[in-house]
């Protein structure tokens, strides 16, 4: 409480000087606050501009990374498709070869059966030897 009494005594002794000092202090504070506000506004704008530029650069970099990633995935998928198409082609060729081979065997068996049936009808079959 002694400091309140000291302030009251100081104000009472030289009231005019105290008011001027108070006015000067408020003016200095207003000027400092104004300059600080202007400076902070400019700094804030600079920070926002820098942030915008960094976001743009980051978006470009991410687009490049995504492009490389998806290009690789697409190439891998195309390679798998090519392998499956080749496998499908090979299986179709094998199926065709097996079919031709089966038909050849079937034709051979039919020809043998026809020959046997003709020989039985005409009596030219082999005679059994007594045994």
Steps between C-alpha positions, in 0.01 A plus 500: 500500500794730536538519125142628462581778747821579305308525172232721659770730645678519160178587318409756765839679483521546121165421343576676170826309446325170582226561241759587232702189578183293487402654162851441361496140624163438335619662175820291499294190568257583214785566257674177603177304473426650157847422367485152648159442343619616158816292530308192613248542218783511246667202665171312505448570130855382428440183700173435316670554165782266597250239620308525173820453301606202715159338456524550123848345488385215724202436271732489198736259675211279610365499144841388374525224761146384422577504128810284547313264735199451273719470191683216671174335606363533146816351348487211748132438421569509126782251549266265689235539228761419234612191693139380539432561128812303411397220738151500346650485150729211600208309653290552186788369285541198729127436487506516121800264481337256742177515301681430172698218663182353649324521162799332336491217753122475465527491120763227527279292731202549267704396199615186683142419605376549144773273371419233756129520428559476123723198541244323719222567253702381202653207685857603455578492867790300631432145572580376839766245517413197700667517818 
